[in-house]
Amino acid sequence: MTLTELADRVGITLANLSILKTSKARAVRFSTLEAICRELACQPGDVLSWTSGRPSAMSTQPATGRARRVA
Amino acid sequence: MHGATRSASIMGVGGQLSVKAPAELVVVGLGFVAAGLGLVLLVLRQLRALLAEAVAGSPFGARSAGRVRLIGAAIIVAELTRALVVLVGSLWARAHVHVPGVGFKAAFPVQFAGLGAGVLVMVLAEVFRVGAVLQRDHDLTV
């Protein structure tokens, strides 16, 4: 699945998906997170992580293992 | 009435007093006029930028709060400057204009309505500051 396809299926713009992918987002709607997990067949913990010492401590991580790979 | 004695007092006198101002006073006056024009242009420039941001999509840009704060400061400065001009004029008149029976008082007539308007605009700048924060959060909410 391409990023464009994922953005279309999730219902957000490619620009917003890019913001999410580069961990620049300040907030994520539950509806968006739900849609991402549905399309990637993963759990929220697969795409979110917390790391101390960063300006934006919460970041998005590429889905691993069980999730579908996005090009 | 025949035989009645009445007393009266002058409550006020109206009229116009024309005085030829010396060159240095004219120069000072022109300086105040130039400063006033500069302030007006500064405020117009900020208003134009605010309007452009609003037309572009949102009035809560990163620099909007600063612009509104500048407008508020300009209003306060304009009011204080106006009072200063009156003070300078009244001091000069007291020192150089001599009319029998007429005295001049030095005055610094600050209008609190004008100052209040400037303060109100400064408070509005805080609203724009919070608005800019909320706008940024909104823009980066996916």
Backbone of each chain as ProteinMPNN parsed JSONL, in Angstrom:
{"seq_chain_A": "MTLTELADRVGITLANLSILKTSKARAVRFSTLEAICRELACQPGDVLSWTSGRPSAMSTQPATGRARRVA", "coords_chain_A": {"N_chain_A": [[0.858, -1.206, 0.0], [0.548, 2.208, -0.824], [1.586, 5.437, 0.476], [-0.189, 7.376, -0.341], [-2.454, 5.893, -0.901], [-2.989, 4.871, 1.629], [-3.512, 7.292, 2.984], [-5.853, 8.098, 1.693], [-7.586, 5.995, 2.389], [-7.629, 6.21, 5.141], [-8.658, 8.713, 5.42], [-7.456, 11.173, 5.608], [-5.372, 13.933, 4.623], [-2.552, 13.689, 2.387], [-0.533, 15.323, 3.215], [-1.052, 15.6, 5.946], [-0.698, 12.984, 6.727], [1.975, 12.757, 6.272], [2.897, 14.563, 8.182], [2.226, 13.114, 10.425], [3.788, 10.861, 10.093], [6.355, 11.867, 10.289], [6.502, 12.512, 12.883], [5.657, 15.043, 13.685], [3.223, 15.829, 14.437], [0.914, 17.372, 16.711], [-1.268, 16.407, 17.942], [-3.444, 13.586, 17.795], [-6.403, 12.46, 16.42], [-8.751, 10.206, 17.839], [-10.351, 8.943, 15.991], [-8.809, 9.023, 13.702], [-6.578, 7.524, 14.49], [-7.837, 5.1, 14.95], [-8.677, 4.472, 12.363], [-6.199, 4.216, 11.075], [-5.118, 2.02, 12.416], [-6.974, 0.128, 11.671], [-6.622, -0.024, 8.881], [-3.961, -0.764, 8.732], [-3.976, -3.025, 10.152], [-3.189, -3.26, 12.886], [-2.164, -2.58, 16.285], [-2.686, 0.317, 18.42], [-0.378, 0.693, 19.981], [1.535, -0.262, 18.337], [2.11, 1.71, 16.58], [2.577, 3.972, 18.033], [4.797, 5.554, 20.315], [6.564, 6.346, 23.344], [9.122, 8.5, 24.262], [11.543, 9.647, 26.497], [12.811, 12.994, 27.013], [12.552, 14.175, 24.544], [11.393, 16.941, 22.537], [8.788, 16.605, 21.551], [7.354, 14.261, 23.1], [5.771, 12.051, 22.573], [5.71, 9.927, 19.819], [5.305, 8.847, 16.441], [5.721, 5.592, 15.318], [7.016, 3.462, 12.781], [4.841, 0.928, 11.703], [5.292, -2.303, 12.98], [6.295, -5.736, 12.546], [3.495, -7.37, 12.995], [1.933, -5.607, 11.527], [0.812, -4.221, 8.363], [3.028, -3.44, 5.74], [3.881, -0.219, 4.694], [4.488, 1.509, 1.778]], "CA_chain_A": [[0.0, 0.0, 0.0], [1.332, 3.449, -0.849], [1.163, 6.454, 1.446], [-1.365, 8.053, -0.9], [-3.592, 4.977, -0.705], [-3.279, 4.846, 3.063], [-4.14, 8.568, 3.33], [-7.23, 8.063, 1.176], [-8.398, 5.032, 3.162], [-7.781, 6.713, 6.514], [-9.501, 9.915, 5.352], [-6.691, 12.391, 5.893], [-4.587, 14.348, 3.461], [-1.185, 13.165, 2.343], [0.29, 16.232, 4.026], [-1.251, 15.243, 7.358], [-0.063, 11.679, 6.95], [3.409, 13.046, 6.339], [3.109, 15.163, 9.507], [2.145, 12.014, 11.382], [4.915, 9.955, 9.853], [7.594, 12.51, 10.728], [6.351, 12.817, 14.321], [5.49, 16.491, 13.907], [1.846, 16.088, 14.862], [0.744, 17.737, 18.115], [-2.371, 15.603, 18.484], [-4.049, 12.641, 16.856], [-7.779, 12.129, 16.786], [-8.991, 8.772, 18.004], [-10.918, 8.429, 14.746], [-7.691, 8.826, 12.781], [-5.794, 6.388, 15.009], [-8.637, 3.902, 14.71], [-8.635, 4.195, 10.929], [-4.845, 3.745, 10.743], [-4.983, 0.648, 12.937], [-7.84, -0.73, 10.857], [-6.02, -0.216, 7.563], [-2.661, -1.441, 8.858], [-4.198, -4.246, 10.935], [-2.239, -3.246, 13.994], [-2.635, -1.961, 17.513], [-2.121, 1.667, 18.595], [0.97, 0.614, 20.517], [2.471, -0.574, 17.257], [2.434, 2.931, 15.812], [2.88, 5.077, 18.94], [5.771, 5.249, 21.355], [6.952, 7.481, 24.163], [10.554, 8.528, 24.563], [11.792, 10.819, 27.331], [13.875, 13.901, 26.595], [12.298, 14.765, 23.24], [10.424, 18.049, 22.597], [7.484, 15.989, 21.431], [7.733, 12.957, 23.653], [5.054, 10.996, 21.874], [6.051, 9.935, 18.408], [4.758, 7.722, 15.698], [6.741, 4.661, 14.867], [6.49, 2.643, 11.695], [4.226, -0.294, 12.181], [6.273, -3.399, 12.918], [5.851, -7.113, 12.714], [2.184, -7.807, 12.585], [1.237, -4.631, 10.689], [1.12, -4.239, 6.946], [4.078, -2.485, 5.398], [3.443, 0.875, 3.838], [5.609, 1.984, 0.952]], "C_chain_A": [[0.886, 1.246, 0.0], [0.801, 4.401, 0.208], [-0.103, 7.156, 0.969], [-2.61, 7.191, -0.678], [-3.988, 4.951, 0.766], [-3.988, 6.126, 3.487], [-5.604, 8.581, 2.886], [-8.111, 7.164, 2.025], [-8.646, 5.537, 4.583], [-8.656, 7.965, 6.543], [-8.773, 11.172, 5.776], [-5.883, 12.731, 4.646], [-3.197, 13.721, 3.534], [-0.259, 14.019, 3.195], [0.169, 15.878, 5.503], [-0.619, 13.902, 7.681], [1.447, 11.857, 7.069], [3.763, 13.663, 7.691], [3.136, 14.084, 10.57], [3.387, 11.137, 11.291], [6.226, 10.537, 10.376], [7.523, 12.976, 12.171], [6.238, 14.301, 14.611], [4.085, 16.823, 14.412], [1.794, 16.434, 16.342], [-0.368, 16.922, 18.764], [-2.899, 14.704, 17.386], [-5.459, 12.346, 17.326], [-7.905, 10.619, 16.936], [-9.527, 8.166, 16.719], [-9.806, 8.151, 13.729], [-6.867, 7.609, 13.202], [-6.518, 5.075, 14.745], [-8.557, 3.491, 13.24], [-7.269, 3.652, 10.515], [-4.676, 2.301, 11.196], [-5.831, -0.322, 12.127], [-7.168, -1.038, 9.527], [-4.7, -0.979, 7.639], [-2.762, -2.722, 9.667], [-3.209, -4.333, 12.088], [-2.903, -2.64, 15.213], [-2.026, -0.568, 17.648], [-0.684, 1.643, 19.113], [2.005, 0.27, 19.462], [2.92, 0.675, 16.518], [2.742, 4.132, 16.702], [3.918, 4.637, 19.951], [6.083, 6.514, 22.122], [8.426, 7.37, 24.476], [10.835, 9.785, 25.374], [12.863, 11.686, 26.686], [13.665, 14.518, 25.232], [11.302, 15.904, 23.386], [8.995, 17.547, 22.459], [7.671, 14.54, 21.835], [7.026, 11.802, 22.98], [5.443, 11.063, 20.411], [5.398, 8.739, 17.745], [5.907, 6.875, 15.214], [6.181, 3.872, 13.696], [5.938, 1.351, 12.263], [5.186, -1.468, 11.999], [5.564, -4.732, 12.931], [4.501, -7.405, 12.116], [1.525, -6.859, 11.571], [1.66, -4.744, 9.234], [2.158, -3.155, 6.661], [3.511, -1.441, 4.449], [4.64, 1.396, 3.068], [5.855, 3.474, 1.146]], "O_chain_A": [[1.863, 1.317, 0.746], [-0.281, 4.205, 0.761], [-0.979, 7.49, 1.767], [-3.674, 7.693, -0.317], [-5.171, 5.002, 1.105], [-4.949, 6.077, 4.255], [-6.481, 9.026, 3.626], [-9.245, 7.519, 2.347], [-9.716, 5.329, 5.155], [-9.312, 8.254, 7.544], [-9.39, 12.127, 6.249], [-5.736, 11.913, 3.738], [-2.739, 13.287, 4.591], [0.675, 13.515, 3.817], [1.165, 15.857, 6.226], [-0.073, 13.703, 8.766], [2.105, 11.189, 7.867], [4.794, 13.335, 8.278], [3.95, 14.12, 11.493], [3.954, 10.731, 12.306], [7.098, 9.806, 10.846], [8.372, 13.74, 12.63], [6.675, 14.767, 15.663], [3.801, 17.966, 14.77], [2.536, 15.864, 17.142], [-0.405, 16.766, 19.985], [-2.81, 15.023, 16.2], [-5.681, 12.021, 18.492], [-7.239, 9.856, 16.237], [-9.211, 7.025, 16.383], [-9.859, 7.168, 12.989], [-6.506, 6.774, 12.374], [-5.908, 4.074, 14.368], [-8.392, 2.314, 12.92], [-7.186, 2.734, 9.698], [-4.158, 1.463, 10.457], [-5.439, -1.471, 11.923], [-7.147, -2.19, 9.093], [-4.359, -1.741, 6.734], [-1.77, -3.426, 9.855], [-2.496, -5.322, 12.252], [-4.065, -2.237, 15.168], [-0.977, -0.291, 17.067], [0.132, 2.48, 18.727], [3.202, 0.48, 19.659], [3.987, 0.693, 15.904], [3.122, 5.192, 16.203], [3.921, 3.488, 20.393], [5.893, 7.621, 21.619], [8.924, 6.323, 24.89], [10.415, 10.876, 24.988], [13.704, 11.205, 25.927], [14.496, 15.306, 24.783], [10.443, 15.853, 24.266], [8.098, 18.006, 23.165], [8.086, 13.701, 21.035], [7.585, 10.716, 22.827], [5.497, 12.147, 19.831], [5.0, 7.77, 18.391], [6.932, 7.383, 14.758], [4.974, 3.639, 13.635], [6.503, 0.764, 13.186], [5.82, -1.591, 10.951], [4.389, -4.835, 13.283], [4.361, -7.652, 10.919], [0.639, -7.284, 10.828], [2.718, -5.287, 8.914], [2.15, -2.089, 7.277], [2.76, -1.754, 3.525], [5.684, 1.69, 3.651], [6.759, 4.035, 0.527]]}, "seq_chain_B": "MHGATRSASIMGVGGQLSVKAPAELVVVGLGFVAAGLGLVLLVLRQLRALLAEAVAGSPFGARSAGRVRLIGAAIIVAELTRALVVLVGSLWARAHVHVPGVGFKAAFPVQFAGLGAGVLVMVLAEVFRVGAVLQRDHDLTV", "coords_chain_B": {"N_chain_B": [[-35.325, 96.832, 35.82], [-36.768, 99.837, 37.154], [-34.814, 101.417, 39.513], [-34.047, 99.014, 40.7], [-31.385, 97.018, 41.924], [-29.062, 94.933, 40.562], [-26.815, 92.209, 40.6], [-24.162, 90.776, 38.71], [-22.13, 88.245, 37.212], [-19.39, 87.348, 35.144], [-19.547, 84.328, 33.5], [-18.204, 82.993, 31.551], [-16.101, 83.415, 28.706], [-16.106, 83.514, 25.223], [-14.218, 83.029, 22.216], [-11.587, 83.829, 19.914], [-8.105, 83.535, 19.832], [-5.448, 84.709, 18.14], [-2.132, 83.989, 17.535], [1.083, 84.784, 16.443], [3.235, 82.279, 15.72], [6.555, 81.495, 16.73], [9.45, 80.492, 14.746], [10.765, 78.245, 15.83], [8.795, 76.985, 17.295], [7.042, 76.275, 15.321], [8.565, 74.399, 13.985], [8.795, 72.416, 15.954], [6.098, 71.771, 16.135], [5.648, 70.755, 13.554], [7.253, 68.54, 13.742], [5.832, 66.998, 15.604], [3.564, 66.533, 14.052], [4.629, 65.014, 11.974], [5.477, 62.778, 13.432], [3.016, 61.873, 14.297], [1.822, 61.197, 11.851], [3.512, 59.139, 11.126], [2.891, 57.252, 13.107], [0.223, 56.721, 12.421], [0.559, 55.558, 9.892], [2.007, 53.297, 10.64], [0.112, 51.898, 12.181], [-1.843, 51.457, 10.223], [-0.438, 49.805, 8.502], [-0.078, 47.519, 10.097], [-2.751, 46.775, 10.447], [-3.444, 46.187, 7.834], [-1.837, 43.938, 7.345], [-2.948, 42.169, 9.216], [-5.53, 41.912, 8.169], [-4.929, 40.726, 5.734], [-3.969, 38.23, 6.595], [-6.298, 37.229, 7.741], [-7.974, 37.041, 5.521], [-6.562, 35.172, 4.111], [-7.054, 32.855, 5.475], [-6.97, 32.373, 8.282], [-7.207, 34.486, 11.111], [-5.461, 34.128, 13.145], [-2.536, 34.14, 13.023], [1.013, 33.509, 13.457], [2.232, 35.928, 13.961], [0.251, 37.664, 14.584], [-0.614, 38.41, 17.178], [1.473, 40.031, 18.063], [1.233, 42.136, 16.28], [-1.273, 43.23, 16.927], [-0.725, 43.98, 19.516], [1.12, 45.987, 19.036], [-0.49, 47.88, 17.774], [-2.136, 48.589, 19.911], [-0.226, 49.731, 21.613], [0.515, 51.88, 20.016], [-1.806, 53.408, 20.051], [-1.893, 54.182, 22.74], [0.497, 55.651, 22.905], [-0.101, 57.668, 21.072], [-2.179, 59.023, 22.381], [-0.881, 59.958, 24.705], [1.014, 61.554, 23.484], [-0.582, 63.466, 22.278], [-1.584, 64.78, 24.534], [0.833, 65.768, 25.423], [1.5, 67.571, 23.412], [-0.466, 69.519, 23.814], [0.367, 70.351, 26.332], [2.923, 71.445, 25.789], [2.167, 73.526, 24.097], [0.562, 75.047, 25.838], [2.379, 75.769, 27.814], [4.139, 77.311, 26.345], [2.421, 79.38, 25.56], [1.836, 80.44, 28.056], [4.262, 81.515, 28.712], [4.854, 83.327, 26.65], [2.689, 84.719, 25.632], [0.925, 87.534, 26.258], [-1.877, 88.872, 27.452], [-3.937, 91.407, 28.528], [-5.674, 90.771, 31.504], [-6.06, 88.133, 30.901], [-5.16, 84.826, 31.619], [-2.965, 81.978, 31.271], [-3.113, 78.485, 31.692], [-0.911, 75.801, 32.435], [-1.398, 72.66, 31.005], [-1.957, 69.133, 31.024], [-3.714, 67.308, 29.469], [-4.711, 64.316, 29.672], [-6.691, 61.952, 28.121], [-8.587, 59.55, 29.51], [-10.232, 57.775, 28.259], [-9.067, 57.394, 25.775], [-6.617, 56.243, 26.553], [-7.647, 53.983, 27.768], [-8.778, 52.673, 25.592], [-6.478, 51.931, 24.217], [-5.319, 50.177, 26.08], [-7.279, 48.222, 26.113], [-7.032, 47.177, 23.549], [-4.517, 46.065, 23.809], [-5.104, 44.015, 25.582], [-6.729, 42.547, 23.939], [-4.797, 41.609, 22.246], [-3.712, 39.511, 23.701], [-5.743, 37.668, 23.462], [-5.492, 37.075, 20.776], [-3.007, 35.879, 20.904], [-3.445, 33.523, 22.353], [-5.243, 32.443, 20.579], [-3.579, 31.971, 18.383], [-1.976, 29.918, 19.376], [-3.892, 27.9, 19.725], [-4.69, 27.631, 17.087], [-2.374, 26.676, 15.887], [-2.148, 24.207, 17.198], [-4.485, 23.055, 16.235], [-3.952, 22.974, 13.498], [-1.922, 21.122, 13.461], [-3.136, 18.858, 14.295], [-3.974, 15.655, 13.603]], "CA_chain_B": [[-36.457, 97.514, 36.452], [-36.368, 101.13, 37.654], [-34.458, 101.45, 40.929], [-33.56, 97.715, 41.207], [-29.946, 96.778, 41.764], [-28.778, 93.518, 40.351], [-25.401, 91.917, 40.404], [-23.924, 89.728, 37.712], [-20.724, 87.876, 37.048], [-19.104, 86.718, 33.841], [-19.301, 82.903, 33.691], [-17.211, 82.522, 30.581], [-15.946, 84.257, 27.521], [-15.692, 82.727, 24.064], [-13.592, 83.811, 21.16], [-10.406, 83.245, 19.278], [-6.888, 84.301, 20.047], [-4.46, 84.33, 17.132], [-0.775, 84.384, 17.909], [2.074, 84.372, 15.435], [4.166, 81.376, 16.393], [7.939, 81.614, 16.256], [9.905, 79.407, 13.862], [11.104, 76.998, 16.544], [7.551, 76.318, 17.695], [6.508, 75.67, 14.096], [9.368, 73.199, 13.722], [8.356, 71.412, 16.936], [4.769, 71.345, 15.723], [5.781, 69.895, 12.369], [7.812, 67.277, 14.228], [4.726, 66.227, 16.176], [2.697, 66.114, 12.946], [5.333, 63.913, 11.283], [5.412, 61.599, 14.31], [1.638, 61.397, 14.253], [1.616, 60.525, 10.561], [4.26, 57.88, 11.207], [2.093, 56.329, 13.927], [-0.951, 56.336, 11.635], [1.03, 54.625, 8.857], [2.374, 52.05, 11.31], [-1.128, 51.205, 12.541], [-2.484, 51.011, 8.977], [0.355, 48.678, 7.989], [-0.403, 46.338, 10.911], [-4.134, 46.39, 10.143], [-3.434, 45.583, 6.508], [-1.28, 42.592, 7.491], [-3.948, 41.355, 9.932], [-6.609, 41.641, 7.234], [-4.411, 39.769, 4.747], [-3.938, 36.917, 7.232], [-7.677, 36.781, 7.917], [-8.478, 36.67, 4.201], [-5.829, 33.975, 3.679], [-7.607, 31.647, 6.083], [-7.187, 32.484, 9.718], [-6.59, 35.699, 11.654], [-4.576, 33.797, 14.279], [-1.202, 33.803, 12.583], [2.039, 33.549, 14.501], [2.638, 37.307, 14.257], [-0.935, 38.506, 14.771], [-0.65, 38.973, 18.529], [2.443, 41.119, 18.097], [0.696, 43.271, 15.512], [-2.349, 43.853, 17.706], [-0.076, 44.638, 20.663], [1.736, 47.205, 18.503], [-1.573, 48.84, 17.557], [-2.513, 49.071, 21.246], [0.842, 50.617, 22.088], [0.447, 53.102, 19.205], [-2.951, 54.202, 20.541], [-1.487, 54.784, 24.021], [1.516, 56.664, 22.599], [-0.78, 58.789, 20.409], [-2.923, 59.782, 23.389], [0.087, 60.66, 25.55], [1.638, 62.583, 22.654], [-1.573, 64.536, 22.129], [-1.561, 65.557, 25.779], [2.135, 66.455, 25.484], [1.404, 68.716, 22.489], [-1.253, 70.549, 24.514], [1.22, 70.872, 27.418], [3.955, 72.307, 25.194], [1.489, 74.738, 23.628], [0.088, 75.867, 26.959], [3.569, 76.328, 28.469], [4.63, 78.391, 25.485], [1.47, 80.495, 25.643], [1.974, 81.068, 29.371], [5.523, 82.266, 28.763], [5.066, 84.322, 25.595], [1.497, 85.46, 25.225], [0.46, 88.375, 27.37], [-3.119, 89.59, 27.139], [-4.443, 91.96, 29.796], [-6.85, 90.115, 32.058], [-6.151, 86.716, 30.494], [-4.047, 84.003, 32.081], [-2.922, 80.638, 30.681], [-2.728, 77.415, 32.62], [-0.261, 74.645, 31.811], [-2.295, 71.503, 31.149], [-1.553, 67.856, 30.423], [-5.051, 66.7, 29.512], [-4.78, 62.938, 29.181], [-8.055, 61.419, 28.093], [-8.515, 58.154, 29.941], [-10.927, 56.947, 27.269], [-8.069, 57.032, 24.776], [-5.696, 55.277, 27.158], [-8.418, 52.761, 27.972], [-8.904, 51.982, 24.301], [-5.183, 51.311, 23.948], [-5.167, 49.026, 26.982], [-8.23, 47.198, 25.654], [-6.443, 46.533, 22.37], [-3.414, 45.219, 24.307], [-5.749, 42.806, 26.138], [-7.166, 41.779, 22.754], [-3.6, 40.94, 21.72], [-3.578, 38.246, 24.42], [-6.717, 36.767, 22.845], [-4.869, 36.632, 19.524], [-1.89, 34.988, 21.242], [-4.037, 32.215, 22.667], [-5.812, 31.957, 19.326], [-2.488, 31.447, 17.551], [-1.588, 28.619, 19.947], [-4.961, 26.941, 19.402], [-4.667, 27.434, 15.638], [-1.236, 25.789, 15.594], [-2.535, 22.867, 17.646], [-5.51, 22.561, 15.308], [-3.31, 22.679, 12.209], [-1.08, 19.936, 13.605], [-3.93, 17.731, 14.787], [-4.258, 14.794, 12.459]], "C_chain_B": [[-35.956, 98.779, 37.105], [-36.075, 101.024, 39.143], [-33.923, 100.121, 41.437], [-32.071, 97.594, 40.948], [-29.705, 95.29, 41.61], [-27.271, 93.346, 40.194], [-25.271, 90.778, 39.401], [-22.441, 89.411, 37.677], [-20.56, 87.188, 35.701], [-18.749, 85.255, 34.082], [-18.238, 82.397, 32.719], [-17.195, 83.441, 29.394], [-15.506, 83.372, 26.37], [-15.049, 83.624, 23.049], [-12.376, 83.106, 20.624], [-9.208, 84.143, 19.513], [-5.86, 83.835, 19.03], [-3.115, 84.876, 17.541], [0.17, 83.915, 16.824], [3.137, 83.53, 16.141], [5.572, 81.571, 15.855], [8.362, 80.372, 15.484], [10.155, 78.111, 14.63], [9.846, 76.253, 16.972], [6.911, 75.632, 16.491], [7.251, 74.372, 13.798], [8.951, 72.08, 14.679], [6.985, 70.865, 16.554], [4.818, 70.415, 14.528], [6.353, 68.533, 12.76], [6.715, 66.387, 14.803], [3.804, 65.706, 15.075], [3.327, 64.922, 12.216], [5.264, 62.64, 12.118], [4.008, 61.001, 14.292], [1.342, 60.647, 12.967], [2.316, 59.174, 10.551], [3.486, 56.828, 11.991], [0.891, 55.806, 13.136], [-0.554, 55.308, 10.578], [1.384, 53.273, 9.462], [1.128, 51.23, 11.641], [-1.803, 50.664, 11.283], [-1.764, 49.789, 8.408], [0.034, 47.394, 8.763], [-1.817, 45.841, 10.602], [-4.208, 45.687, 8.791], [-2.902, 44.148, 6.583], [-2.269, 41.665, 8.195], [-5.079, 40.961, 8.992], [-6.174, 40.607, 6.205], [-4.389, 38.362, 5.327], [-5.35, 36.371, 7.384], [-8.256, 36.311, 6.588], [-7.831, 35.378, 3.724], [-6.353, 32.71, 4.346], [-7.893, 31.771, 7.556], [-6.524, 33.746, 10.24], [-5.559, 35.41, 12.743], [-3.221, 33.296, 13.796], [-0.213, 33.953, 13.715], [2.365, 34.987, 14.907], [1.446, 38.211, 14.574], [-0.95, 39.177, 16.137], [0.298, 40.159, 18.641], [1.929, 42.354, 17.382], [-0.382, 43.998, 16.317], [-1.761, 44.597, 18.906], [0.538, 45.957, 20.227], [0.688, 48.283, 18.271], [-2.002, 49.444, 18.893], [-1.495, 50.052, 21.787], [0.797, 51.947, 21.329], [-0.696, 54.002, 19.679], [-2.569, 54.911, 21.844], [-0.477, 55.902, 23.78], [0.861, 57.891, 21.97], [-1.516, 59.657, 21.426], [-1.969, 60.586, 24.278], [0.757, 61.791, 24.776], [0.692, 63.768, 22.464], [-1.575, 65.418, 23.364], [-0.267, 66.353, 25.903], [2.134, 67.686, 24.589], [0.641, 69.856, 23.152], [-0.413, 71.178, 25.618], [2.259, 71.847, 26.88], [3.331, 73.632, 24.743], [1.077, 75.641, 24.767], [1.266, 76.49, 27.713], [4.123, 77.495, 27.664], [3.73, 79.617, 25.594], [1.632, 81.228, 26.968], [3.207, 81.94, 29.427], [5.563, 83.438, 27.779], [3.844, 85.125, 25.204], [0.959, 86.237, 26.414], [-0.737, 89.183, 26.9], [-3.683, 90.116, 28.458], [-5.697, 91.234, 30.251], [-6.985, 88.647, 31.702], [-4.935, 85.975, 31.007], [-4.121, 82.623, 31.456], [-2.455, 79.633, 31.721], [-2.012, 76.326, 31.853], [-1.14, 73.419, 32.061], [-1.716, 70.286, 30.451], [-2.816, 66.986, 30.4], [-5.106, 65.3, 28.898], [-6.233, 62.473, 29.242], [-7.997, 59.933, 28.405], [-9.285, 57.218, 29.016], [-9.945, 56.481, 26.202], [-7.089, 56.006, 25.313], [-6.392, 53.937, 27.347], [-8.56, 51.968, 26.688], [-7.603, 51.266, 23.962], [-4.959, 50.081, 24.804], [-6.075, 47.879, 26.544], [-7.665, 46.445, 24.451], [-5.276, 45.639, 22.784], [-3.973, 43.918, 24.9], [-6.209, 41.911, 24.992], [-5.99, 41.025, 22.133], [-3.388, 39.601, 22.412], [-4.547, 37.213, 23.861], [-6.132, 36.216, 21.549], [-3.722, 35.671, 19.803], [-2.402, 33.584, 21.536], [-4.621, 31.599, 21.402], [-4.746, 31.351, 18.423], [-2.033, 30.08, 18.054], [-2.617, 27.555, 19.575], [-4.956, 26.623, 17.907], [-3.545, 26.476, 15.261], [-1.543, 24.364, 16.012], [-3.535, 22.241, 16.687], [-4.876, 22.123, 13.99], [-2.476, 21.397, 12.278], [-1.817, 18.792, 14.297], [-4.38, 16.919, 13.586], [-5.505, 13.964, 12.73]], "O_chain_B": [[-34.819, 98.809, 37.575], [-36.922, 100.614, 39.936], [-33.376, 100.092, 42.539], [-31.563, 98.007, 39.906], [-30.113, 94.493, 42.455], [-26.567, 94.235, 39.714], [-26.158, 89.935, 39.269], [-21.607, 90.226, 38.07], [-21.474, 86.536, 35.197], [-17.779, 84.956, 34.778], [-17.473, 81.486, 33.034], [-18.16, 84.155, 29.119], [-14.604, 82.551, 26.541], [-15.295, 84.83, 23.016], [-12.173, 81.916, 20.863], [-9.299, 85.365, 19.402], [-5.444, 82.677, 19.059], [-2.968, 86.058, 17.85], [0.071, 82.786, 16.344], [3.839, 84.005, 17.035], [5.759, 81.789, 14.657], [7.712, 79.33, 15.56], [9.813, 77.023, 14.165], [9.834, 75.022, 17.007], [6.319, 74.56, 16.611], [6.646, 73.373, 13.408], [8.775, 70.934, 14.263], [6.736, 69.662, 16.635], [4.114, 69.406, 14.488], [5.988, 67.506, 12.188], [6.664, 65.187, 14.533], [3.318, 64.577, 15.15], [2.647, 63.952, 11.885], [5.024, 61.555, 11.589], [3.837, 59.782, 14.273], [0.697, 59.599, 12.98], [1.786, 58.19, 10.037], [3.429, 55.663, 11.598], [0.578, 54.616, 13.172], [-1.245, 54.308, 10.388], [1.1, 52.229, 8.875], [1.091, 50.021, 11.412], [-2.284, 49.53, 11.279], [-2.395, 48.861, 7.901], [-0.109, 46.323, 8.174], [-2.051, 44.636, 10.508], [-4.943, 44.713, 8.626], [-3.457, 43.246, 5.955], [-2.411, 40.504, 7.812], [-5.538, 39.818, 9.008], [-6.945, 39.719, 5.842], [-4.745, 37.402, 4.643], [-5.577, 35.179, 7.179], [-8.951, 35.296, 6.536], [-8.457, 34.583, 3.022], [-6.127, 31.609, 3.845], [-8.937, 31.327, 8.033], [-5.395, 34.052, 9.857], [-4.869, 36.315, 13.212], [-2.808, 32.181, 14.112], [-0.543, 34.454, 14.79], [2.731, 35.243, 16.055], [1.626, 39.406, 14.807], [-1.258, 40.363, 16.251], [-0.04, 41.175, 19.247], [2.16, 43.48, 17.821], [-0.4, 45.227, 16.378], [-2.216, 45.681, 19.27], [0.484, 46.941, 20.965], [0.933, 49.46, 18.534], [-2.206, 50.653, 19.001], [-1.855, 51.084, 22.353], [1.012, 53.009, 21.914], [-0.556, 55.225, 19.703], [-2.878, 56.088, 22.033], [-0.578, 56.974, 24.377], [1.221, 59.023, 22.293], [-1.479, 60.885, 21.341], [-2.222, 61.755, 24.569], [1.035, 62.854, 25.332], [1.115, 64.924, 22.486], [-1.568, 66.645, 23.265], [-0.263, 67.47, 26.42], [2.692, 68.722, 24.949], [1.045, 71.015, 23.067], [-0.465, 72.39, 25.826], [2.457, 72.93, 27.432], [3.885, 74.707, 24.971], [1.222, 76.861, 24.683], [1.162, 77.617, 28.198], [4.521, 78.522, 28.214], [4.209, 80.745, 25.705], [1.578, 82.457, 27.023], [3.218, 82.974, 30.095], [6.231, 84.438, 28.041], [3.97, 86.128, 24.501], [0.589, 85.663, 27.439], [-0.614, 90.068, 26.053], [-3.882, 89.347, 29.398], [-6.658, 91.094, 29.495], [-7.921, 87.984, 32.149], [-3.806, 86.44, 30.851], [-5.209, 82.14, 31.142], [-1.544, 79.888, 32.51], [-2.429, 75.955, 30.756], [-1.572, 73.172, 33.188], [-1.064, 70.401, 29.414], [-2.967, 66.06, 31.196], [-5.501, 65.133, 27.744], [-6.904, 62.587, 30.268], [-7.422, 59.153, 27.645], [-9.028, 56.014, 28.987], [-9.979, 55.328, 25.773], [-6.761, 55.029, 24.64], [-5.801, 52.883, 27.114], [-8.473, 50.74, 26.693], [-7.618, 50.133, 23.479], [-4.468, 49.06, 24.321], [-5.687, 46.712, 26.597], [-7.804, 45.226, 24.35], [-5.061, 44.582, 22.19], [-3.381, 42.851, 24.735], [-6.098, 40.687, 25.058], [-6.16, 39.944, 21.569], [-2.932, 38.648, 21.779], [-4.225, 36.027, 23.791], [-6.263, 35.026, 21.259], [-3.487, 34.746, 19.026], [-1.868, 32.593, 21.038], [-4.512, 30.393, 21.177], [-4.985, 30.334, 17.771], [-1.738, 29.188, 17.259], [-2.263, 26.45, 19.163], [-5.188, 25.482, 17.51], [-3.725, 25.584, 14.431], [-1.242, 23.419, 15.282], [-3.449, 21.056, 16.365], [-5.199, 21.07, 13.439], [-2.339, 20.68, 11.287], [-1.194, 17.869, 14.822], [-5.061, 17.412, 12.687], [-5.915, 13.171, 11.883]]}, "name": "protein", "num_of_chains": 2, "seq": "MTLTELADRVGITLANLSILKTSKARAVRFSTLEAICRELACQPGDVLSWTSGRPSAMSTQPATGRARRVAMHGATRSASIMGVGGQLSVKAPAELVVVGLGFVAAGLGLVLLVLRQLRALLAEAVAGSPFGARSAGRVRLIGAAIIVAELTRALVVLVGSLWARAHVHVPGVGFKAAFPVQFAGLGAGVLVMVLAEVFRVGAVLQRDHDLTV"}
